[in-house]
Amino acid sequence: MDKKKPLLLTLIAIPCLAALVYLSGLLAQLLANYAVWQELGGMNSPDPIQAPCLDPGVCFPALLSKSATTTSSGGLQIAL
């Protein structure tokens, strides 16, 4: 039983980590879209805020993009 426990923990941890990174990418897209929407006038803008793309191929790179992780003043945003 002791040999199966690390394997089981690994099999649980990998999908959980992937889900966390995926959801972080969605949040990064949402924050980037919100910043663009605010620059266009926010509530006074004729365009609504753009929804984040659910494609994992877009979510993972969005997490690493500079536009999604920095504020206009250049500070790093950390979302938990």
N, C-alpha and C positions, 0 to 999 in steps of 0.2 A: 504494500500500500504506500510506503514511503517513497518509492521510486515513481509512482504515478502522480503524486501530488505536485511536483514541480512542472511536469508536463501539462497537467490540468490547469495550473495557474498561468502557464505560458499561452495555452490555447484560449483562455479567457482574456488575458491581458492584450493580446495582439488585436482582436476585433474592437475592444474597448478603446485602445489607443487610436486606431484608425477612425473610429466614430468621433472621438474627441477632436482630432485634426480636421476631419470633414466639417464638423459643426463650427469649428474656429474659422475655417475658410468661408463658410456662409456668413458668419458674423463680420468678417473682414470685408466681404463684398457689400454687406448692408451698410457698414460704416463709410465705405468709400462712396457708395451711391447717395448716402445721406449728405456727405460733404458736397458732392456735386449739386444736389438738389438745393442745398443752402446757398451755394454760390449763384444759382439761377433765381434766387428770390424766395425760396422756402414756400411759405403758404401763399405768397403773392405770385408764385410762378404758375403759368398755365399748365405746366407738365407735372404729373404726379411723380413721386419718387419711384425709381426703377427697382423692381423686385430682384433679389439675387438669383443667379442661375443655380439650379440644383445639380448640374453635371459635375461629378467628381473631378473631371479633367480641368474644370474651371476653378473649383473650390480650393484644391491644393495649391496651385500657383497664386491664387488671390491671397492666400495666407502669407506668402513670402513677398508680395509686391510692396514696394515702398509707399505707394499712394494709400494703401490700406492700413499701414502700420505707423504712419507719422501724422502728426497734426500740422496745421498750417504754420505753427511756430517751430516746427522741426522736432518736437518732443515725441517720444515713443509712447503709444497707447498700449496698455496691457489690459486685456479683457479676460476675466476669469469666468 
